[in-house]
Amino acid sequence: MKLDRIVHEPARLRTMMILSGVESADFNFLLSILGLTKGNLSRHIEKLELAGYIKVTKTFKGRIPNTSYQLTKKGAKALSQYWKKLDAIRRTGRI
């Protein structure tokens, strides 16, 4: 049983877990919660977006750019399957 490597990486798993509990979150919120560098967070976001697991929305608040993120249905499903597989591995003791 193989785990989804996109989800399994700790920073991406934490990002998806945060997004699963909110309607959306902006870049600065994720940056402060996750404690990553801007570049590191951007790279993880890029991988999640390319996988179709998150949706990226770029807007302006007045004149200030704002980027927000939402977990997609595909992302929610991937996260759910990840936990099911992890539970199965835990029960059997095998990967």
Biopython code that builds the backbone (N, CA, C, O; Angstrom):
import numpy as np
from Bio.PDB.StructureBuilder import StructureBuilder

atoms = [
    (1, "MET", "N", (0.853, -1.174, 0.000)),
    (1, "MET", "CA", (0.000, 0.000, 0.000)),
    (1, "MET", "C", (0.901, 1.239, 0.000)),
    (1, "MET", "O", (1.706, 1.441, 0.909)),
    (2, "LYS", "N", (0.747, 2.050, -1.028)),
    (2, "LYS", "CA", (1.602, 3.224, -1.146)),
    (2, "LYS", "C", (0.866, 4.486, -0.729)),
    (2, "LYS", "O", (-0.296, 4.701, -1.075)),
    (3, "LEU", "N", (1.577, 5.309, 0.024)),
    (3, "LEU", "CA", (1.039, 6.603, 0.428)),
    (3, "LEU", "C", (1.291, 7.624, -0.670)),
    (3, "LEU", "O", (2.295, 7.544, -1.379)),
    (4, "ASP", "N", (0.392, 8.573, -0.809)),
    (4, "ASP", "CA", (0.530, 9.667, -1.766)),
    (4, "ASP", "C", (1.709, 10.533, -1.322)),
    (4, "ASP", "O", (1.643, 11.179, -0.276)),
    (5, "ARG", "N", (2.789, 10.552, -2.114)),
    (5, "ARG", "CA", (4.001, 11.286, -1.738)),
    (5, "ARG", "C", (3.775, 12.794, -1.698)),
    (5, "ARG", "O", (4.463, 13.505, -0.965)),
    (6, "ILE", "N", (2.823, 13.282, -2.474)),
    (6, "ILE", "CA", (2.524, 14.719, -2.434)),
    (6, "ILE", "C", (1.974, 15.081, -1.057)),
    (6, "ILE", "O", (2.388, 16.073, -0.458)),
    (7, "VAL", "N", (1.046, 14.279, -0.563)),
    (7, "VAL", "CA", (0.410, 14.539, 0.734)),
    (7, "VAL", "C", (1.353, 14.191, 1.884)),
    (7, "VAL", "O", (1.358, 14.872, 2.909)),
    (8, "HIS", "N", (2.136, 13.153, 1.722)),
    (8, "HIS", "CA", (2.942, 12.610, 2.818)),
    (8, "HIS", "C", (4.024, 13.565, 3.323)),
    (8, "HIS", "O", (4.401, 13.480, 4.492)),
    (9, "GLU", "N", (4.530, 14.461, 2.496)),
    (9, "GLU", "CA", (5.574, 15.392, 2.925)),
    (9, "GLU", "C", (5.013, 16.256, 4.054)),
    (9, "GLU", "O", (3.953, 16.857, 3.881)),
    (10, "PRO", "N", (5.690, 16.340, 5.210)),
    (10, "PRO", "CA", (5.126, 16.994, 6.392)),
    (10, "PRO", "C", (4.579, 18.410, 6.186)),
    (10, "PRO", "O", (3.488, 18.713, 6.669)),
    (11, "ALA", "N", (5.296, 19.273, 5.492)),
    (11, "ALA", "CA", (4.807, 20.655, 5.312)),
    (11, "ALA", "C", (3.536, 20.674, 4.456)),
    (11, "ALA", "O", (2.629, 21.468, 4.707)),
    (12, "ARG", "N", (3.473, 19.804, 3.450)),
    (12, "ARG", "CA", (2.269, 19.764, 2.614)),
    (12, "ARG", "C", (1.099, 19.130, 3.369)),
    (12, "ARG", "O", (-0.041, 19.573, 3.228)),
    (13, "LEU", "N", (1.370, 18.113, 4.156)),
    (13, "LEU", "CA", (0.322, 17.496, 4.967)),
    (13, "LEU", "C", (-0.245, 18.517, 5.948)),
    (13, "LEU", "O", (-1.462, 18.621, 6.102)),
    (14, "ARG", "N", (0.627, 19.267, 6.606)),
    (14, "ARG", "CA", (0.161, 20.289, 7.549)),
    (14, "ARG", "C", (-0.646, 21.367, 6.831)),
    (14, "ARG", "O", (-1.662, 21.835, 7.345)),
    (15, "THR", "N", (-0.190, 21.759, 5.643)),
    (15, "THR", "CA", (-0.920, 22.762, 4.857)),
    (15, "THR", "C", (-2.315, 22.262, 4.513)),
    (15, "THR", "O", (-3.297, 22.989, 4.662)),
    (16, "MET", "N", (-2.397, 21.028, 4.055)),
    (16, "MET", "CA", (-3.704, 20.464, 3.692)),
    (16, "MET", "C", (-4.606, 20.320, 4.919)),
    (16, "MET", "O", (-5.815, 20.537, 4.833)),
    (17, "MET", "N", (-4.024, 19.956, 6.048)),
    (17, "MET", "CA", (-4.817, 19.829, 7.276)),
    (17, "MET", "C", (-5.384, 21.182, 7.689)),
    (17, "MET", "O", (-6.546, 21.274, 8.084)),
    (18, "ILE", "N", (-4.580, 22.218, 7.602)),
    (18, "ILE", "CA", (-5.062, 23.567, 7.937)),
    (18, "ILE", "C", (-6.180, 23.960, 6.988)),
    (18, "ILE", "O", (-7.228, 24.437, 7.424)),
    (19, "LEU", "N", (-5.966, 23.764, 5.699)),
    (19, "LEU", "CA", (-6.970, 24.159, 4.715)),
    (19, "LEU", "C", (-8.246, 23.324, 4.817)),
    (19, "LEU", "O", (-9.319, 23.780, 4.420)),
    (20, "SER", "N", (-8.134, 22.107, 5.347)),
    (20, "SER", "CA", (-9.339, 21.282, 5.498)),
    (20, "SER", "C", (-10.262, 21.817, 6.592)),
    (20, "SER", "O", (-11.442, 21.468, 6.640)),
    (21, "GLY", "N", (-9.724, 22.662, 7.465)),
    (21, "GLY", "CA", (-10.511, 23.186, 8.574)),
    (21, "GLY", "C", (-11.019, 24.608, 8.385)),
    (21, "GLY", "O", (-11.685, 25.151, 9.267)),
    (22, "VAL", "N", (-10.713, 25.216, 7.244)),
    (22, "VAL", "CA", (-11.138, 26.594, 6.987)),
    (22, "VAL", "C", (-11.686, 26.695, 5.562)),
    (22, "VAL", "O", (-11.417, 25.843, 4.715)),
    (23, "GLU", "N", (-12.451, 27.741, 5.323)),
    (23, "GLU", "CA", (-12.958, 27.967, 3.959)),
    (23, "GLU", "C", (-11.806, 28.325, 3.026)),
    (23, "GLU", "O", (-11.716, 27.814, 1.909)),
    (24, "SER", "N", (-10.927, 29.208, 3.497)),
    (24, "SER", "CA", (-9.720, 29.572, 2.755)),
    (24, "SER", "C", (-8.736, 30.204, 3.732)),
    (24, "SER", "O", (-9.098, 30.612, 4.836)),
    (25, "ALA", "N", (-7.480, 30.274, 3.293)),
    (25, "ALA", "CA", (-6.438, 30.901, 4.113)),
    (25, "ALA", "C", (-5.510, 31.656, 3.188)),
    (25, "ALA", "O", (-5.238, 31.215, 2.072)),
    (26, "ASP", "N", (-5.020, 32.808, 3.656)),
    (26, "ASP", "CA", (-4.111, 33.561, 2.803)),
    (26, "ASP", "C", (-2.653, 33.182, 3.101)),
    (26, "ASP", "O", (-2.350, 32.492, 4.074)),
    (27, "PHE", "N", (-1.779, 33.659, 2.233)),
    (27, "PHE", "CA", (-0.362, 33.303, 2.298)),
    (27, "PHE", "C", (0.249, 33.649, 3.650)),
    (27, "PHE", "O", (0.946, 32.825, 4.243)),
    (28, "ASN", "N", (-0.002, 34.846, 4.137)),
    (28, "ASN", "CA", (0.610, 35.275, 5.406)),
    (28, "ASN", "C", (0.123, 34.444, 6.582)),
    (28, "ASN", "O", (0.890, 34.166, 7.504)),
    (29, "PHE", "N", (-1.148, 34.044, 6.563)),
    (29, "PHE", "CA", (-1.672, 33.178, 7.626)),
    (29, "PHE", "C", (-0.933, 31.841, 7.610)),
    (29, "PHE", "O", (-0.466, 31.376, 8.650)),
    (30, "LEU", "N", (-0.828, 31.224, 6.430)),
    (30, "LEU", "CA", (-0.128, 29.939, 6.332)),
    (30, "LEU", "C", (1.341, 30.089, 6.720)),
    (30, "LEU", "O", (1.906, 29.221, 7.386)),
    (31, "LEU", "N", (1.943, 31.172, 6.308)),
    (31, "LEU", "CA", (3.344, 31.429, 6.628)),
    (31, "LEU", "C", (3.552, 31.476, 8.144)),
    (31, "LEU", "O", (4.502, 30.890, 8.663)),
    (32, "SER", "N", (2.669, 32.168, 8.843)),
    (32, "SER", "CA", (2.818, 32.291, 10.299)),
    (32, "SER", "C", (2.500, 30.987, 11.024)),
    (32, "SER", "O", (3.168, 30.644, 11.999)),
    (33, "ILE", "N", (1.506, 30.270, 10.568)),
    (33, "ILE", "CA", (1.115, 29.013, 11.220)),
    (33, "ILE", "C", (2.148, 27.907, 10.986)),
    (33, "ILE", "O", (2.485, 27.153, 11.898)),
    (34, "LEU", "N", (2.643, 27.826, 9.751)),
    (34, "LEU", "CA", (3.543, 26.730, 9.398)),
    (34, "LEU", "C", (5.004, 27.001, 9.770)),
    (34, "LEU", "O", (5.788, 26.065, 9.926)),
    (35, "GLY", "N", (5.367, 28.275, 9.910)),
    (35, "GLY", "CA", (6.742, 28.608, 10.267)),
    (35, "GLY", "C", (7.753, 28.300, 9.167)),
    (35, "GLY", "O", (8.919, 28.032, 9.457)),
    (36, "LEU", "N", (7.321, 28.334, 7.918)),
    (36, "LEU", "CA", (8.209, 28.090, 6.787)),
    (36, "LEU", "C", (8.729, 29.416, 6.238)),
    (36, "LEU", "O", (8.212, 30.481, 6.577)),
    (37, "THR", "N", (9.741, 29.344, 5.399)),
    (37, "THR", "CA", (10.174, 30.546, 4.692)),
    (37, "THR", "C", (9.201, 30.797, 3.545)),
    (37, "THR", "O", (8.462, 29.895, 3.151)),
    (38, "LYS", "N", (9.196, 32.003, 3.014)),
    (38, "LYS", "CA", (8.310, 32.330, 1.892)),
    (38, "LYS", "C", (8.579, 31.423, 0.701)),
    (38, "LYS", "O", (7.647, 30.922, 0.072)),
    (39, "GLY", "N", (9.845, 31.214, 0.394)),
    (39, "GLY", "CA", (10.210, 30.375, -0.740)),
    (39, "GLY", "C", (9.802, 28.924, -0.549)),
    (39, "GLY", "O", (9.316, 28.281, -1.479)),
    (40, "ASN", "N", (10.001, 28.414, 0.653)),
    (40, "ASN", "CA", (9.648, 27.034, 0.953)),
    (40, "ASN", "C", (8.132, 26.843, 0.858)),
    (40, "ASN", "O", (7.665, 25.878, 0.253)),
    (41, "LEU", "N", (7.370, 27.753, 1.451)),
    (41, "LEU", "CA", (5.918, 27.664, 1.384)),
    (41, "LEU", "C", (5.448, 27.760, -0.067)),
    (41, "LEU", "O", (4.577, 26.998, -0.486)),
    (42, "SER", "N", (6.010, 28.675, -0.824)),
    (42, "SER", "CA", (5.628, 28.834, -2.228)),
    (42, "SER", "C", (5.843, 27.551, -3.016)),
    (42, "SER", "O", (5.007, 27.175, -3.837)),
    (43, "ARG", "N", (6.954, 26.886, -2.767)),
    (43, "ARG", "CA", (7.262, 25.637, -3.480)),
    (43, "ARG", "C", (6.277, 24.532, -3.118)),
    (43, "ARG", "O", (5.825, 23.793, -3.993)),
    (44, "HIS", "N", (5.944, 24.414, -1.844)),
    (44, "HIS", "CA", (4.976, 23.398, -1.425)),
    (44, "HIS", "C", (3.592, 23.707, -1.996)),
    (44, "HIS", "O", (2.886, 22.801, -2.439)),
    (45, "ILE", "N", (3.209, 24.969, -1.984)),
    (45, "ILE", "CA", (1.927, 25.385, -2.555)),
    (45, "ILE", "C", (1.880, 25.030, -4.039)),
    (45, "ILE", "O", (0.869, 24.538, -4.540)),
    (46, "GLU", "N", (2.977, 25.282, -4.728)),
    (46, "GLU", "CA", (3.053, 24.983, -6.158)),
    (46, "GLU", "C", (2.813, 23.496, -6.423)),
    (46, "GLU", "O", (2.065, 23.141, -7.334)),
    (47, "LYS", "N", (3.441, 22.634, -5.637)),
    (47, "LYS", "CA", (3.258, 21.189, -5.808)),
    (47, "LYS", "C", (1.810, 20.777, -5.539)),
    (47, "LYS", "O", (1.251, 19.956, -6.266)),
    (48, "LEU", "N", (1.204, 21.346, -4.497)),
    (48, "LEU", "CA", (-0.192, 21.028, -4.184)),
    (48, "LEU", "C", (-1.131, 21.524, -5.276)),
    (48, "LEU", "O", (-2.101, 20.849, -5.623)),
    (49, "GLU", "N", (-0.841, 22.701, -5.814)),
    (49, "GLU", "CA", (-1.681, 23.246, -6.886)),
    (49, "GLU", "C", (-1.539, 22.403, -8.162)),
    (49, "GLU", "O", (-2.537, 22.101, -8.817)),
    (50, "LEU", "N", (-0.320, 22.027, -8.513)),
    (50, "LEU", "CA", (-0.101, 21.200, -9.707)),
    (50, "LEU", "C", (-0.798, 19.850, -9.602)),
    (50, "LEU", "O", (-1.237, 19.295, -10.609)),
    (51, "ALA", "N", (-0.901, 19.320, -8.386)),
    (51, "ALA", "CA", (-1.597, 18.056, -8.161)),
    (51, "ALA", "C", (-3.113, 18.227, -8.186)),
    (51, "ALA", "O", (-3.851, 17.243, -8.225)),
    (52, "GLY", "N", (-3.577, 19.480, -8.163)),
    (52, "GLY", "CA", (-5.011, 19.743, -8.133)),
    (52, "GLY", "C", (-5.611, 19.662, -6.751)),
    (52, "GLY", "O", (-6.830, 19.579, -6.602)),
    (53, "TYR", "N", (-4.754, 19.685, -5.726)),
    (53, "TYR", "CA", (-5.217, 19.527, -4.354)),
    (53, "TYR", "C", (-5.632, 20.845, -3.710)),
    (53, "TYR", "O", (-6.414, 20.849, -2.760)),
    (54, "ILE", "N", (-5.125, 21.939, -4.208)),
    (54, "ILE", "CA", (-5.552, 23.241, -3.698)),
    (54, "ILE", "C", (-5.835, 24.186, -4.860)),
    (54, "ILE", "O", (-5.298, 24.037, -5.958)),
    (55, "LYS", "N", (-6.689, 25.156, -4.586)),
    (55, "LYS", "CA", (-7.011, 26.211, -5.545)),
    (55, "LYS", "C", (-6.368, 27.491, -5.039)),
    (55, "LYS", "O", (-6.481, 27.830, -3.861)),
    (56, "VAL", "N", (-5.690, 28.203, -5.942)),
    (56, "VAL", "CA", (-5.023, 29.458, -5.605)),
    (56, "VAL", "C", (-5.813, 30.603, -6.220)),
    (56, "VAL", "O", (-6.102, 30.598, -7.416)),
    (57, "THR", "N", (-6.160, 31.585, -5.392)),
    (57, "THR", "CA", (-6.897, 32.752, -5.863)),
    (57, "THR", "C", (-6.095, 34.002, -5.539)),
    (57, "THR", "O", (-5.728, 34.243, -4.389)),
    (58, "LYS", "N", (-5.826, 34.800, -6.586)),
    (58, "LYS", "CA", (-5.071, 36.041, -6.403)),
    (58, "LYS", "C", (-6.022, 37.215, -6.588)),
    (58, "LYS", "O", (-6.686, 37.335, -7.618)),
    (59, "THR", "N", (-6.081, 38.086, -5.572)),
    (59, "THR", "CA", (-6.943, 39.262, -5.597)),
    (59, "THR", "C", (-6.168, 40.451, -5.043)),
    (59, "THR", "O", (-4.979, 40.356, -4.740)),
    (60, "PHE", "N", (-6.864, 41.560, -4.919)),
    (60, "PHE", "CA", (-6.298, 42.745, -4.280)),
    (60, "PHE", "C", (-7.214, 43.165, -3.143)),
    (60, "PHE", "O", (-8.437, 43.134, -3.282)),
    (61, "LYS", "N", (-6.636, 43.553, -2.036)),
    (61, "LYS", "CA", (-7.361, 44.187, -0.935)),
    (61, "LYS", "C", (-6.931, 45.640, -0.974)),
    (61, "LYS", "O", (-5.894, 46.018, -0.430)),
    (62, "GLY", "N", (-7.755, 46.445, -1.630)),
    (62, "GLY", "CA", (-7.336, 47.812, -1.917)),
    (62, "GLY", "C", (-6.261, 47.736, -2.985)),
    (62, "GLY", "O", (-6.508, 47.248, -4.089)),
    (63, "ARG", "N", (-5.085, 48.210, -2.665)),
    (63, "ARG", "CA", (-3.962, 48.151, -3.602)),
    (63, "ARG", "C", (-2.959, 47.054, -3.254)),
    (63, "ARG", "O", (-1.932, 46.901, -3.915)),
    (64, "ILE", "N", (-3.271, 46.306, -2.222)),
    (64, "ILE", "CA", (-2.346, 45.280, -1.746)),
    (64, "ILE", "C", (-2.738, 43.916, -2.312)),
    (64, "ILE", "O", (-3.879, 43.483, -2.149)),
    (65, "PRO", "N", (-1.788, 43.227, -2.985)),
    (65, "PRO", "CA", (-2.100, 41.891, -3.507)),
    (65, "PRO", "C", (-2.344, 40.905, -2.371)),
    (65, "PRO", "O", (-1.699, 40.966, -1.324)),
    (66, "ASN", "N", (-3.280, 40.002, -2.597)),
    (66, "ASN", "CA", (-3.610, 38.989, -1.601)),
    (66, "ASN", "C", (-3.804, 37.661, -2.314)),
    (66, "ASN", "O", (-4.566, 37.574, -3.277)),
    (67, "THR", "N", (-3.126, 36.641, -1.850)),
    (67, "THR", "CA", (-3.253, 35.305, -2.419)),
    (67, "THR", "C", (-3.869, 34.406, -1.361)),
    (67, "THR", "O", (-3.391, 34.336, -0.228)),
    (68, "SER", "N", (-4.941, 33.718, -1.749)),
    (68, "SER", "CA", (-5.586, 32.806, -0.804)),
    (68, "SER", "C", (-5.658, 31.406, -1.406)),
    (68, "SER", "O", (-5.543, 31.216, -2.616)),
    (69, "TYR", "N", (-5.850, 30.445, -0.524)),
    (69, "TYR", "CA", (-5.803, 29.032, -0.902)),
    (69, "TYR", "C", (-7.003, 28.306, -0.325)),
    (69, "TYR", "O", (-7.449, 28.580, 0.790)),
    (70, "GLN", "N", (-7.515, 27.370, -1.116)),
    (70, "GLN", "CA", (-8.619, 26.519, -0.682)),
    (70, "GLN", "C", (-8.296, 25.082, -1.028)),
    (70, "GLN", "O", (-7.690, 24.809, -2.064)),
    (71, "LEU", "N", (-8.694, 24.169, -0.175)),
    (71, "LEU", "CA", (-8.573, 22.755, -0.464)),
    (71, "LEU", "C", (-9.656, 22.397, -1.481)),
    (71, "LEU", "O", (-10.822, 22.736, -1.280)),
    (72, "THR", "N", (-9.292, 21.725, -2.556)),
    (72, "THR", "CA", (-10.266, 21.323, -3.572)),
    (72, "THR", "C", (-10.937, 20.015, -3.149)),
    (72, "THR", "O", (-10.516, 19.376, -2.184)),
    (73, "LYS", "N", (-11.970, 19.629, -3.870)),
    (73, "LYS", "CA", (-12.615, 18.331, -3.602)),
    (73, "LYS", "C", (-11.613, 17.204, -3.812)),
    (73, "LYS", "O", (-11.570, 16.240, -3.048)),
    (74, "LYS", "N", (-10.808, 17.343, -4.863)),
    (74, "LYS", "CA", (-9.769, 16.339, -5.126)),
    (74, "LYS", "C", (-8.774, 16.292, -3.959)),
    (74, "LYS", "O", (-8.342, 15.212, -3.557)),
    (75, "GLY", "N", (-8.415, 17.453, -3.421)),
    (75, "GLY", "CA", (-7.503, 17.517, -2.291)),
    (75, "GLY", "C", (-8.093, 16.906, -1.037)),
    (75, "GLY", "O", (-7.410, 16.198, -0.297)),
    (76, "ALA", "N", (-9.375, 17.187, -0.799)),
    (76, "ALA", "CA", (-10.051, 16.616, 0.370)),
    (76, "ALA", "C", (-10.105, 15.092, 0.256)),
    (76, "ALA", "O", (-9.919, 14.379, 1.242)),
    (77, "LYS", "N", (-10.361, 14.609, -0.949)),
    (77, "LYS", "CA", (-10.413, 13.164, -1.170)),
    (77, "LYS", "C", (-9.029, 12.542, -0.975)),
    (77, "LYS", "O", (-8.902, 11.486, -0.356)),
    (78, "ALA", "N", (-7.995, 13.198, -1.503)),
    (78, "ALA", "CA", (-6.626, 12.700, -1.353)),
    (78, "ALA", "C", (-6.224, 12.649, 0.118)),
    (78, "ALA", "O", (-5.572, 11.700, 0.554)),
    (79, "LEU", "N", (-6.609, 13.663, 0.877)),
    (79, "LEU", "CA", (-6.299, 13.709, 2.302)),
    (79, "LEU", "C", (-7.022, 12.593, 3.052)),
    (79, "LEU", "O", (-6.438, 11.934, 3.913)),
    (80, "SER", "N", (-8.272, 12.389, 2.726)),
    (80, "SER", "CA", (-9.050, 11.314, 3.351)),
    (80, "SER", "C", (-8.456, 9.942, 3.025)),
    (80, "SER", "O", (-8.333, 9.091, 3.906)),
    (81, "GLN", "N", (-8.093, 9.732, 1.772)),
    (81, "GLN", "CA", (-7.486, 8.455, 1.377)),
    (81, "GLN", "C", (-6.137, 8.256, 2.050)),
    (81, "GLN", "O", (-5.778, 7.139, 2.422)),
    (82, "TYR", "N", (-5.391, 9.346, 2.205)),
    (82, "TYR", "CA", (-4.102, 9.275, 2.882)),
    (82, "TYR", "C", (-4.277, 8.735, 4.298)),
    (82, "TYR", "O", (-3.559, 7.825, 4.712)),
    (83, "TRP", "N", (-5.235, 9.297, 5.044)),
    (83, "TRP", "CA", (-5.457, 8.852, 6.429)),
    (83, "TRP", "C", (-5.938, 7.411, 6.481)),
    (83, "TRP", "O", (-5.544, 6.661, 7.375)),
    (84, "LYS", "N", (-6.791, 7.010, 5.530)),
    (84, "LYS", "CA", (-7.262, 5.620, 5.493)),
    (84, "LYS", "C", (-6.104, 4.659, 5.254)),
    (84, "LYS", "O", (-6.005, 3.625, 5.915)),
    (85, "LYS", "N", (-5.229, 4.999, 4.310)),
    (85, "LYS", "CA", (-4.076, 4.146, 4.033)),
    (85, "LYS", "C", (-3.123, 4.112, 5.217)),
    (85, "LYS", "O", (-2.580, 3.057, 5.545)),
    (86, "LEU", "N", (-2.917, 5.238, 5.851)),
    (86, "LEU", "CA", (-2.040, 5.284, 7.021)),
    (86, "LEU", "C", (-2.610, 4.421, 8.147)),
    (86, "LEU", "O", (-1.863, 3.714, 8.824)),
    (87, "ASP", "N", (-3.921, 4.475, 8.348)),
    (87, "ASP", "CA", (-4.554, 3.618, 9.357)),
    (87, "ASP", "C", (-4.390, 2.141, 9.002)),
    (87, "ASP", "O", (-4.146, 1.311, 9.878)),
    (88, "ALA", "N", (-4.524, 1.818, 7.719)),
    (88, "ALA", "CA", (-4.364, 0.425, 7.293)),
    (88, "ALA", "C", (-2.928, -0.044, 7.528)),
    (88, "ALA", "O", (-2.711, -1.173, 7.967)),
    (89, "ILE", "N", (-1.966, 0.796, 7.245)),
    (89, "ILE", "CA", (-0.561, 0.463, 7.486)),
    (89, "ILE", "C", (-0.327, 0.270, 8.977)),
    (89, "ILE", "O", (0.362, -0.665, 9.387)),
    (90, "ARG", "N", (-0.891, 1.141, 9.774)),
    (90, "ARG", "CA", (-0.741, 1.032, 11.221)),
    (90, "ARG", "C", (-1.321, -0.279, 11.742)),
    (90, "ARG", "O", (-0.743, -0.916, 12.622)),
    (91, "ARG", "N", (-2.466, -0.676, 11.192)),
    (91, "ARG", "CA", (-3.092, -1.926, 11.638)),
    (91, "ARG", "C", (-2.289, -3.154, 11.228)),
    (91, "ARG", "O", (-2.187, -4.109, 11.999)),
    (92, "THR", "N", (-1.724, -3.144, 10.043)),
    (92, "THR", "CA", (-0.992, -4.318, 9.556)),
    (92, "THR", "C", (0.481, -4.291, 9.909)),
    (92, "THR", "O", (1.135, -5.333, 9.952)),
    (93, "GLY", "N", (1.007, -3.090, 10.165)),
    (93, "GLY", "CA", (2.422, -2.968, 10.477)),
    (93, "GLY", "C", (3.316, -3.042, 9.257)),
    (93, "GLY", "O", (4.532, -3.181, 9.390)),
    (94, "ARG", "N", (2.725, -2.949, 8.043)),
    (94, "ARG", "CA", (3.496, -3.028, 6.807)),
    (94, "ARG", "C", (3.211, -1.822, 5.916)),
    (94, "ARG", "O", (2.156, -1.193, 6.004)),
    (95, "ILE", "N", (4.184, -1.521, 5.055)),
    (95, "ILE", "CA", (3.993, -0.475, 4.034)),
    (95, "ILE", "C", (3.704, -1.144, 2.714)),
    (95, "ILE", "O", (3.509, -0.464, 1.707)),
]
sb = StructureBuilder()
sb.init_structure("model")
sb.init_model(0)
sb.init_chain("A")
sb.init_seg("    ")
for serial, (resi, resn, name, xyz) in enumerate(atoms, 1):
    if name == "N":
        sb.init_residue(resn, " ", resi, " ")
    sb.init_atom(name, np.array(xyz, "f"), 0.0, 1.0, " ", f" {name:<3s}", serial, name[0])
structure = sb.get_structure()
